[in-house]
Structures are given as structure tokens and as C-alpha cells.
Amino acid sequence: MDPSRLSGGHEGQLQLAAKLAEDVAGVDRLSALPNDVLLRILARLGDAAAAARTSVLAGRWRRLWALLPELRFPSSPSPRRHILSALLAHEAPLTCLDVGGEDAAPESVAAWLPTAARRLSGSLVFTNRRAAQRRPDSHPRQPRGRRLRCSDQRPRRPENDDLDAAGEERGDFELPCFGNATTVSLDLGWLGLAVPRAAGVFARLTELSLNHVRFHRPAVLGDAVSSRRCPCLEKLTVQHTLGLSDLTIRSNSVRHMELAYLRGLQQLTVDAPALEHLSVVCCFHRDQIRPVANISARQVKELRWADSFDRRSVKLGKMKHLQSVCPMLFLVYGIIPNDGFRNFLRCFKIIQELCITVVYMLDIDNLSYLMEDIKMLPDVASLDLRVVANGHATGASLFHVLKMCSGIRELILELSSTDLEVTEQTACPVGCVCGQQQNWKTEQLMLNRLQEVEITELRGSENELTFMKKLFSWATMLKKMTVTFKSLVTESRAKELCLVLRSFSRPEISLKFYIYNKDKIKVLYVPED
């Protein structure tokens, strides 16, 4: 392959490599290094085009790039010009192919993808960014260890709801069979994808992620990810799609499944005896239709259903190993009752861990207080509670949830987050209705099993400190509390807050504090006396 055909930057890096290749005596010492060392140097460039251009440095470097096990093509408007020629000229086993595109057309992807499918024996990542996308979409962060965190599992707001970008019909291409690939991640920027019925077996595929996809022949997706076609599939992620009205997944191998924002989904069937983690987010809720689902997954340990829920039409089956559940977020003030939240949690009497997110809308005037709708929660040992305050007083809602879970032994409490907040407002307007709920300050609450508390994103507002003082008095058996201050809290303010929290505490309670340093890294904070 002619290196001049490959586009991209890195001219400065190539000039540096050329200087290193010869010493002052004109002796090329760099080229005398073993191939594996030179390949490591090329790999550090992070760009297959730049690696190919090193062929001009010396004869020793010619076609050395073709032995790279990994090829990366950073984002470009028309990637097909050089990707296909690079794949055809490449000589070594290809263990990783990473391609970026900008408004790529379907014919552009179809030009190189079948060749990649035949050559690849490892992972493929293709990300096609649309101009309409304001920021790169990201997959939900994975739970820390085996714990399902509210902050990890919250619904994520699509870019501009994705509907403008998705509304434009842009053609489609066929998904080839990746017979030897182990992981495939396709973020198509709303390109159309056709999944043929008889397209071979993905014999080694363990992970598949499909994002921003307009499906043609939608019913075939379930067949493609079945045990017959994907016998080793362990993780399946499908997010932000159009065209999936009826999705049936039957897999004996899949252990982790995430389905989110499947626009137009009407019926979901999952038969996965090895499944341990299932997440369904805003697949039915967006269209306000009655959800129809049949889930057969006896080994499930973590279940998140952030969606509409009707016990008459959603059948969860027996889940004897279930440890953690997470319902859809709960609006503290609103007009429409949080039926999906309540209906889902009625399915469980005892659970190891419960993850709840309660949200205050920015403007809650003329809205009803809905917390009293929660009459009962499952008996839980660990409560992961997140509140999105938008500047409002949250003590009443936190008190109500804790009253419903008074037998907890562990509490993880995240007091604020900017992800769903419209503005970083510090306090609501004077006379706001959130201040009308004051009974919690005088009511008694016994959390006499609570031994460990973790607080994150503490800003130290008056409302937060009032709640913290009450929490110390309620948790009579508390042994350990960890507090992480919000990144905006200065060290001097953190020192003041440490003194206040210590005044609320008792000698038998171990208190630890964390702050964020100037590099935004969380560090242990020990205030000077």
C-alpha cells in the first residue's frame, strides 16, 4: 500500500522518529532494533495511517506497519478510502480494529466492513458521529465490583433526544458474519442495519454492542444473537434504536444484557438461563404504551427496570438468586403518579440491595407532593439512595424513604448530581413548596440496624446539614461513616464542614472525609486541628 494514500496528522511524530533513526554519524541505530520493539513504537502512534507513513524513513521500516496486530483509524469524514486498502495489504493476524467516522454513509461502511469481518480475530469498534450529536454517547458505567449503584444505573438522557438525527432516512448496509471476532461495538449514528437470517455463525463472539441503529428486518436481531448464531455471547448491549417492535432473545450463554431507548418496542421476550444482570431502560415508557414482556432468567442477580411496568403484562418469572433491584426514578413532585416505580417494587418482599433515585424538578410550583404514594418498600439490607435536588430541600423525601427501609444495615447516599440538574442552582426560591414538608424534623425514626453510611457529593448547604444531624441521631448503632465532598467545595470550607459533622457524631463512630484536589482526583482529607 502506498503510504501517501493514507491521510492523517502525526507529521511531528514522524519527524521525531526520523531524527531518532540516525545519530550524528549517520548510522541508523533505531532500525537495528528487533521487530517487536519497532512495532511497539508504531503502535504508540495510535493511527494506522501515520504508522504506514514510516515506510519512507528507511528500507527497514517498509511495510513494517503491515505486521501490526492492531489497526486504528481516527475519525474522518470518509474512512473507506484507506481502510479497505489497509486491510487488504495487512499481513499479520488482526486482533483489534478501531474505526472512527464522521457522518459516514452506509456505502462507505459497506466498502470495508465485510473484509474486516473476514480478517478480524479480536475486537472491532466502529463509531460514526453525526453532526447533530452534541457530545459522544457513552455506555453506562459498570457497577463497582458486584454492586449495582444508583449513580451507575441511572437513565441517561439521549443527545437532543436523538429524534432529530434519527428522523433522517440514510440507507442501510448488511451486517456481515464475524466468524472469529470476540467483541463487536457498532455506534452507527442512525445508519440503517440489515441483519440477514442466514449470515453464518459468530462462533467466538462474546460481546456485542449496537448503538444508534435503525434496524431493517427487525425481527432478525433476536435470531442473530441466539445461541444458534452466537454460542459464546456473554454480554449484549442494544441502545438508542428504531425499528425494533418485537424483540425475542433466546441465549444459553449471555450473562449481561442492557436494553435502553429501543424506540417503538412493543414486546420483549428474554429466555436466558445464564443471565445474571438485566437492565431495561425507557424502551416502553417513551411511547406511553402498555409494556408486554416475558422474562425467563432464573440466575439473575441484578435487575434494573427503569421503564413502565404492569404486573398483568410483564412477567418476570422466578429469580431465586436476585440480590439487587433498581426501579425507574421517582419524581417527588409531579402530576402523574409514579406507577411504574410502585408496580415494579411490589414484585419483591425481601431483597439484599435496593437502588432508588428521587428527583426534584426545577419548577415544582403547582405540582403535587408524591412521596406519600410510597406506602411500602421491600425489606432490604443495603439501600443505595440518590437524590437530584435542583436546589430544593430534600429532607422530607429522604426521611420518607428511610422510614420505609428502617431495617437497613448499610446506606449509600448521593446528595446531588449535575447530570440531571438543569442548573447548578444552590437554593430554591423563597417560599418554594419544598419547604412546606417540615414534619420530618420532629418525627421519630429508629435506624437501629444501620452500621455503615457512605455520603457522596455533600455540598454543606443548610438543608443538607440539618438532615445529617438528624441522621446521626436516628442511627443509634452507627459504626462508620464516609463523607465525600462535592468537587466545588474548597479545602477551607471542607475543614469547616468536618468540624460541624464531628460535632454531630459520637466517639464510637469512625469518620473519614474525602475531597477532590486541584486535579479533580478524590483524596483522603485529614483536617489539621
Secondary structure, 3 states (H helix, E strand, C coil): CCHHHCCCCCHHHHHHHHHHHCCCCCCCCHHHCCHHHHHHHHHHHCCHHHHHHHHHCCHHHCCHHHHCCEEEEEEECCCHHHHHHHHHHCCCCEEEEEEEEECCCHHHHHHHHHHHHHHEEEEEEEEEECCCCCCCCCCCCCCCCCCCCHHHHCCCCCHHHHHHHHCCCCCEEECCCCCCCCEEEEEEEEEEEECCCCCCCCCCCCEEEEEEEEEECCCHHHHHCCCCCCCCCCEEEEEEEECCCEEEEECCCCCEEEEEEEECCCEEEEECCCCCEEEEECCCHHHCCCCEEEEECCCCCEEEEECCCCCCCEECCCCCCCCEEEECCEECEECCCCHHHHHHHCCCCEEEEEEEEEECCCCCCCCEECHHHCCCCCEEEEEEEEEECCCCCCHHHHHHHHHHCCCCCEEEEECCCCCCCCCCCCCCCCCCHHHHCCHHHCCCCCCCCCCEEEEEEECCCHHHHHHHHHHHHHCCCCCEEEEEECCCCCHHHHHHHHHHHHHHCCCCCEEEEEEECCCCCEEEECCCC
